[in-house]
Amino acid sequence: MGWTDHRVIVAGVANEQSIAWHVARDLIEKGAQVHITYQQKFKSRVLQLLRSAPVQPAGLHRCDVTSEEEVAEMFAAVGGPVHALVHSIAYAPFENFSRPIDANPAADFHTTMEISAWSLLHLCRAARPYFAPDASVVAMTYLGAQRVVPGYRMMGVAKAALEAVVRELAAELGPDGVRVNAISAGPLKTLAAMAIPDFDTMLDHYARVAPMRRCVEPDDVAALVAFLGSAGARNITGQTLFVDAGYSILGT
Ligand SMILES: NC(=O)c1ccc[n+]([C@@H]2O[C@H](COP(=O)([O-])OP(=O)(O)OC[C@H]3O[C@@H](n4cnc5c(N)ncnc54)[C@H](O)[C@@H]3O)[C@@H](O)[C@H]2O)c1
């Protein structure tokens, strides 16, 4: 499908580095009516970003994915048909990235899973009445879902759940024409990434050893989101697609 005038929701803009912002900007430039969502604590940073942004979204919506009300209000305000829904959201309590995984209290596990994995189910349930017949849903994941990446810990568990949620949703929503995929991006320097210990070392490592000998750019992710919403991707669903300069194929 072409993107002109297509209604798109991109959830998870915190600042100009956010993957969600790069995705939103690309789709706006392609002609889509893009609605972005933010968490209240990032409102001023998002407004600041938009003041100097070269493109503007069709709508800006406060939406905490743990709030039934905010999710329902966001969809009611956006309306339908929704041609693409991008989930670019994750959270784990900061200590998760430094303490042993079995030292985490149940409450932290629940929070991490609720925001990082269950929220995709929540958004899709709320989106059902609004989905266009050929809608594309995309969620952001990371290699830590499938391999043990130092420091990723409980977020790896949540991303594994997210990838399983993507497969289950793909099976559930496929008969309605809706496709659901995950993009597994290589490391990108964003706010969320700053929680991961030695992140800069990880970037250096990717650039040195990934088959393409370089790091991923946010626009690589945006390009794949755009492709997944196109006619060329009409039979791609339930997949985790890697955009990582080939890093995930390596063994040692
Ligand atoms: N940066 C990377 O290296 C990398 C690599 C692979 C995948 N990802 C994934 O990409 C996605 C976006 O992360 P990012 O790197 O752009 O960082 P980011 O910090 O810019 O984005 C994370 C977003 O999650 C949102 N969020 C957290 N809790 C929320 C809640 N309760 N309700 C609504 N929103 C909430 C934050 O507001 C923020 O906008 C995440 O799923 C992340 O795991 C990131």
The ligand as an SDF file (V2000), in Angstrom:
LIG
                    3D

 44 48  0  0  0  0  0  0  0  0999 V2000
   17.9250    1.2600   21.4670 N   0  0  0  0  0  0  0  0  0  0  0  0
   18.2330    0.0110   21.1630 C   0  0  0  0  0  0  0  0  0  0  0  0
   19.4030   -0.3860   21.1220 O   0  0  0  0  0  0  0  0  0  0  0  0
   17.1310   -0.9690   20.8550 C   0  0  0  0  0  0  0  0  0  0  0  0
   17.4570   -2.1440   20.1430 C   0  0  0  0  0  0  0  0  0  0  0  0
   16.4490   -3.0610   19.8750 C   0  0  0  0  0  0  0  0  0  0  0  0
   15.1560   -2.8010   20.3030 C   0  0  0  0  0  0  0  0  0  0  0  0
   14.8740   -1.6450   20.9880 N   0  0  0  0  0  0  0  0  0  0  0  0
   13.4940   -1.4330   21.4190 C   0  0  0  0  0  0  0  0  0  0  0  0
   12.9710   -0.3080   20.7540 O   0  0  0  0  0  0  0  0  0  0  0  0
   11.8830    0.1960   21.5150 C   0  0  0  0  0  0  0  0  0  0  0  0
   12.0480    1.7040   21.6740 C   0  0  0  0  0  0  0  0  0  0  0  0
   13.1560    1.9910   22.4830 O   0  0  0  0  0  0  0  0  0  0  0  0
   14.1750    3.1890   22.1590 P   0  0  0  0  0  0  0  0  0  0  0  0
   15.5140    2.5690   22.0690 O   0  0  0  0  0  0  0  0  0  0  0  0
   13.6680    4.0050   21.0540 O   0  0  0  0  0  0  0  0  0  0  0  0
   14.1810    4.0150   23.5320 O   0  0  0  0  0  0  0  0  0  0  0  0
   13.1910    5.1610   24.0700 P   0  0  0  0  0  0  0  0  0  0  0  0
   13.5450    5.3120   25.5220 O   0  0  0  0  0  0  0  0  0  0  0  0
   13.2820    6.3530   23.2160 O   0  0  0  0  0  0  0  0  0  0  0  0
   11.7520    4.5140   23.9150 O   0  0  0  0  0  0  0  0  0  0  0  0
   11.1630    3.7100   24.9190 C   0  0  0  0  0  0  0  0  0  0  0  0
    9.7440    4.2160   25.0560 C   0  0  0  0  0  0  0  0  0  0  0  0
    8.9930    3.3800   25.9380 O   0  0  0  0  0  0  0  0  0  0  0  0
    8.0490    4.2470   26.5290 C   0  0  0  0  0  0  0  0  0  0  0  0
    7.3960    3.6660   27.7040 N   0  0  0  0  0  0  0  0  0  0  0  0
    7.9630    3.0970   28.7980 C   0  0  0  0  0  0  0  0  0  0  0  0
    7.0020    2.7570   29.6780 N   0  0  0  0  0  0  0  0  0  0  0  0
    5.8050    3.1160   29.1240 C   0  0  0  0  0  0  0  0  0  0  0  0
    4.4550    3.0520   29.5470 C   0  0  0  0  0  0  0  0  0  0  0  0
    4.1030    2.5400   30.7410 N   0  0  0  0  0  0  0  0  0  0  0  0
    3.4850    3.5260   28.7060 N   0  0  0  0  0  0  0  0  0  0  0  0
    3.8080    4.0590   27.5030 C   0  0  0  0  0  0  0  0  0  0  0  0
    5.0760    4.1560   27.0540 N   0  0  0  0  0  0  0  0  0  0  0  0
    6.0550    3.6960   27.8690 C   0  0  0  0  0  0  0  0  0  0  0  0
    8.8700    5.4710   26.9160 C   0  0  0  0  0  0  0  0  0  0  0  0
    8.0290    6.5740   27.2010 O   0  0  0  0  0  0  0  0  0  0  0  0
    9.6930    5.6390   25.6450 C   0  0  0  0  0  0  0  0  0  0  0  0
    9.0190    6.4980   24.7510 O   0  0  0  0  0  0  0  0  0  0  0  0
   11.8840   -0.5680   22.8390 C   0  0  0  0  0  0  0  0  0  0  0  0
   10.9690   -1.6390   22.7520 O   0  0  0  0  0  0  0  0  0  0  0  0
   13.3040   -1.0990   22.8780 C   0  0  0  0  0  0  0  0  0  0  0  0
   13.4360   -2.2460   23.7040 O   0  0  0  0  0  0  0  0  0  0  0  0
   15.8380   -0.7250   21.2550 C   0  0  0  0  0  0  0  0  0  0  0  0
  1  2  1  0
  2  3  2  0
  2  4  1  0
  4  5  1  0
  4 44  2  0
  5  6  2  0
  6  7  1  0
  7  8  2  0
  8  9  1  0
  8 44  1  0
  9 10  1  0
  9 42  1  0
 10 11  1  0
 11 12  1  0
 11 40  1  0
 12 13  1  0
 13 14  1  0
 14 15  2  0
 14 16  1  0
 14 17  1  0
 17 18  1  0
 18 19  2  0
 18 20  1  0
 18 21  1  0
 21 22  1  0
 22 23  1  0
 23 24  1  0
 23 38  1  0
 24 25  1  0
 25 26  1  0
 25 36  1  0
 26 27  1  0
 26 35  1  0
 27 28  2  0
 28 29  1  0
 29 30  1  0
 29 35  2  0
 30 31  1  0
 30 32  2  0
 32 33  1  0
 33 34  2  0
 34 35  1  0
 36 37  1  0
 36 38  1  0
 38 39  1  0
 40 41  1  0
 40 42  1  0
 42 43  1  0
M  CHG  2   8   1  16  -1
M  END
$$$$
